[in-house]
Amino acid sequence: MLFIHTFTVDASEANARIDLFLVKKFPAYSRTYFQKLVFEGHVKANGITIQKPSFVLKGAEELSLHIPPPPQLGVPKEFEGDLGVRIVFEHPQFFIIYKPAGLMVHAPLPEANAITLVDWLLKKFQELAAVGMPDRPGIVHRLDKDTSGLMVIPRNNFAHTRFGELFKSRYMQKTYVAVVKGQPKDEGIISYPIARHPTMKNRMTHIDAAMAAKWRITGRASTTYYRVMERFNDAALVEVKPVTGRTHQIRVHFAAIGHPLLGDTVYGVTSKLISRQALHAASLAFAFENEAFSVHEPIPADMQALVETLRNRSN
């Protein structure tokens, strides 16, 4: 069974590559995934199969996107234990769960064999197989593999749609805690646009005037608020409130201002004090069906140990 999406390309999207256009329209999927779909003949423009991911849109095309179901749709992979996942809050229409660092939310491609949060969800709540996209059931937003913290999991398609609207309209208030290198200002707003790096495909990058001129890309508008909670020797504990939700946004933005997250090997450097980027999704606040919710999760043991070590070294 194919899941078919049809839509008309807006004139404002003229000159966009088809793979980048599809990522923008369906941000839950990766560019690599859409390139794969193009090569397999699952994307058509005006009834003609698109041959290459570099196909440039003219605007006004009628697009047809076929998303094939993954193998063994809705069947979780076998694994032992609880993967470190916990239900923090339960509601008849959604869960809020804690995802530990080191666990992917879903496989990067349907055929990937990695054990993911989706496998845990399907093993515990089989009914989630019918919620949301077929290859990432129950998922309405993501955290990076090595970011810990809170995620909301809709329990039905009504809730999935509603939460999708909350994230898209920016009514979902997300607060993170991070440890960054150096001494940033007491508080600030970082507003660099973010785009996929033109030469390093596994990275995102901020876009300033020089980069825009050199690479002829503009990126997507991105805004991050932060305030320093505690200072150490050459490091700081910060509270972060991203307004937008771009891929790797917090990591890219702090690297852009010269204060990368400790342990971030992609945008910063390794740390002897923590084995992953020091980033934790600490709280979610939102209104669902006219009721307000606010859920908080303290930083996990590895980040707490990092903070205590930095604090002791600063005394």
C-alpha positions, 0 to 999 in steps of 0.5 A: 500500500502506498501513501499518496500526497498530491499538491500544487507547487506555489509560485514562490517555490520556483527555482527550488530543488525537488528534494529541498522542497519536499524537506521543507514541506515534510520536515519530519523526513530527511533530504536523503529519504526524499532523494531515495524516493525520487530515485525509486520513481515515487515523485511525479510532476504533472504526471511525469516521473522525476528522475533526479533529486536536483530537478528544479521546480518552475512553480505551479506544478501538480506534484504527486508523492508516493510514500511506501510503507516500511517493511513490517509496518507497525511491527517493533524490532526485538530488544531487551529492557526499557531502553531508558525510556520513561512515561513522565505524564499520561493523558487519554489522548497523549503521553509525555515521555523521557527519551535518554541520550543515545536513542534515535527517535526513528530510523533514518530510512525505513529499512534501517535496523537500529533500535529506536524510540518508535520500537519502544512505543510500538512494543508498549502501545501497539495501537500507535501503529495507526497514528501519524506517518506509517514509518514513524508512528506516534511521532510529531516532533524529534530530538537528536539522538544524543539529546535527552529530554521530553517528547510528546507522543499523540495517542490518536490521529486527532491528537497527532494533527492537533500537536502538529498544529501547535508545533507549526504555529509555535504555540508549543513552548520548549525549554532546554538546558545546555552547557556551552563553552566560554562566557556568553552574554548574560542573555541574548537572541540568536537569529541566524537563518539555518540551512543544510551545509552545502558541502558537508551533508550531515551538518546544518550551518548558520547563514550570514551575509558572507555565506549567503553571497558565497553559496547563494543560499538564504536558509530558513529563519530561526530564532533562539532565546537564552539566558545564563543560569550559572557560570564556570571557568570557561563554560556556562549553564544556559536556559534555552528557548527556541522559537523555531524548530530547525534541525540542530538549531540550538547546536548550530546557533551557539556554535555560530556565536562562538560558544558551542555545546560541550561534547558536541563533536559535530559543531564543537569539540569532544569533552572529557567530561561528557560523551555527548552534546550537553543538551537536555529538553527540560520542559514542555508547556502548551494548551490542549483542548482548552487545558494548560499543561506544563511538564518538567524533567530535571537534567539527567545524571551525566549532565548533572555530573558535568555541572558538578565537576565544572562547579567544583573546578570553579571554586 
